[in-house]
Amino acid sequence: MKSLVLEIPGKVADAMRLPDGEKSERLHLELAISLYAQGILGLGMAAQLAHLTRAELNRVLAQRQVPIHYGAEELAEDLAHGRSH
């Protein structure tokens, strides 16, 4: 399985108005929301990127009024999840 490392320049990281311990978590969340909203990632993969459950990410998306996309990918994820439990 491949992974991708995103390098954030030190000046940018220092300029983030967040405690150091929250920066990585917040960047993962914001990237996941953005990629989901653009239709680049489905809900399951966006939740994985954000280190959240699908239900937790759904709550964040609802709070931010991001439209929920439910297509073939989400249906397949739901079916696979249902079969595994």
Secondary structure, 3 states (H helix, E strand, C coil): CCCCCCCCCHHHHHHCCCCHHHHHHHHHHHHHHHHHHCCCCCHHHHHHHHCCCHHHHHHHHHHCCCCCCCCHHHHHHHHHHHHHC
